[in-house]
Amino acid sequence: MYGGMVMEKCSAIITSNPFIILVCVAIALDTVLGLLRAIKDRKFNSSIGINGGIRKTGMIICIIALCFADALININLLFMIPEQIMNFLGTERIGLSEFFSLLFILYECASILKNMVLCGLPIPRKSKEFINSFLVTMTEEMKKQDNKEE
């Protein structure tokens, strides 16, 4: 009886939670842009693809497991989120699954930006300069890319 209630609560959290849906969208977008980048660079590398797939699968499994934890225990991590972000998100509760979803979304967004720049997508010059400087600071791959171009 109790196990069925936990499963129902977890299912409701997973299917209706905008944070979890955003993680799935970000993962899908990053995967597509990564494939386009590999096509453009003619560098299909199965080991890199497998590592990325494992990482993305791990993110989803982690979020699902944290949904179970959220269903069993009531933790609110809203105090860890800056007030401006909390107001933007418009939520009164951040459980473990939402908190880690936010972290995974940020991670995927950095990867999406990197793939956009490396695919050569048309990005306004000022935005591209800002994104490039951000990525050089935040990712190792962009540093390697800059060294190759010099």
Protein Blocks (a to p, Z undefined) as FASTA:
>chain_A
ZZmmmmmmmmmmmmmmmklmmmmmmmmmmmmmmmmmmmmnopacfklmmmmmmmmmmmmm
mmmmmmmmmmmpccdfklmpcfklmmmnopabdcfklmmmmmmmmmmmmmmmmmmmmnop
acdfklmmmmmmmmmmmpmklmmmmmmmZZ
